[in-house]
Amino acid sequence: MIQKHSDNFDLLRYLRSQKNDGNIAPYYLASKACLEDLKITNPFKNYFYTIGLYYGEGARIRIGTTDYDLTRGSLLTIGPGMTCQWLNTSFPSNDTLFFYDDIFVNNFSRSFFYSLEFFCPDEKSVMQLTDRQFEEMQQLFSTLRAIADKPEAVSGILYSILIISQKYFWNLYRGNKKELNGKEHTVVKFRELVSKNFSQYKDVAFYAEQLHISPKYLSEILVEYTGLSAKKWIEFHIMQEAKYLLSFWNMSVKEVSYQLGYTDSSHFSRAFRSYEGQLPTEFKNTIEIPA
């Protein structure tokens, strides 16, 4: 049982270390028994990617500040940088794959992950599949389970799972579109960059430079496709993290502001009040932490 949470705790690294079989593959396929044995109820950071298929009811997870019930046909998708917390210690039958982005290092560019919108932190982390989709995905996970000890084969099956998951996501949330256009690729890459760098870089110019476009054009694309400017997206990530730290950690406002890259806590407090309509101290006093 893992009793203590650390911001540096890497669940995937821990799981791999427990196998003691010399396997250094950048993934771990977990099951009902594995997740129940872990008994992780404290929040932890996702330093990897997660995709899992659930075959029954009984699991509940908090991702960021949103709670999800996992039932038969739930497809769970979590990208790096997200904070997670299992809200129970019993699980239905499931196949959940944890993996690092270098699982495709010999086959595909890591930029492939930028095109997978369901891994972006501001998207929904659970898709409820139709019966046909569930059956299709179940067959893929069954194959994955059968070849889990063969890294060279796992990446191929995982690629199929991810491409099909993107199709499901587009069908559910994007009007059944077929592929990303150039501007949409820019949006996804920006969102990925922000999720990894928002604490250190709060200036739109930094992200525009990484994407080789002007700050003005970056914001124009983002407003066109998401309704929010680049500045608003950066603010969104900062405040989501702030609310998480204030809600689930015994940290002062000053400590939270420092962790988010503010040199002056009063600047953080003003930014938080502008975004939330209340000071961080007021927000902290109104939260309810579940038992």
SULFENHU-V990613 format. One record per backbone hydrogen bond with DSSP energy under -1.0 kcal/mol. NH is the residue of the N-H (numbers start at 1). CO is the residue of the C=O. If there is no record, write none. Layout:
<<NH,CO> <NH,CO>>
This chain:
<<2,38> <9,6> <14,10> <15,11> <16,12> <17,13> <18,14> <27,25> <28,98> <30,96> <35,31> <36,32> <37,33> <38,34> <39,35> <44,84> <46,82> <49,99> <50,78> <51,97> <52,76> <53,95> <54,74> <55,93> <59,70> <61,68> <62,85> <63,66> <64,83> <66,63> <68,61> <70,59> <73,54> <74,71> <75,127> <76,52> <77,125> <78,50> <81,46> <82,79> <84,44> <85,62> <87,60> <95,53> <96,30> <97,51> <98,28> <99,49> <100,26> <103,100> <105,102> <107,104> <108,104> <112,109> <113,110> <114,111> <115,112> <116,113> <117,115> <119,116> <120,117> <123,120> <127,75> <129,73> <134,130> <135,131> <136,132> <137,133> <138,134> <139,135> <140,136> <141,137> <142,138> <143,139> <144,140> <145,141> <146,142> <147,143> <150,147> <153,150> <154,150> <155,151> <157,153> <158,154> <159,155> <160,156> <161,157> <162,158> <163,159> <164,160> <165,161> <166,162> <167,163> <168,164> <169,165> <170,166> <171,167> <172,168> <173,169> <174,170> <176,170> <185,181> <186,182> <187,183> <188,184> <189,185> <190,186> <191,187> <192,188> <193,189> <194,190> <195,191> <196,192> <197,193> <198,194> <201,197> <206,203> <208,204> <209,205> <210,206> <211,207> <213,208> <218,214> <219,215> <220,216> <221,217> <222,218> <223,219> <224,220> <225,221> <226,222> <233,229> <234,230> <235,231> <236,232> <237,233> <238,234> <239,235> <240,236> <241,237> <242,238> <243,239> <244,240> <245,241> <246,242> <247,243> <248,244> <249,245> <251,249> <256,252> <257,253> <258,254> <259,255> <260,256> <261,258> <262,257> <268,264> <269,265> <270,266> <271,267> <272,268> <273,269> <274,270> <275,271> <276,272> <277,273> <283,279> <284,280> <285,281> <286,283>>
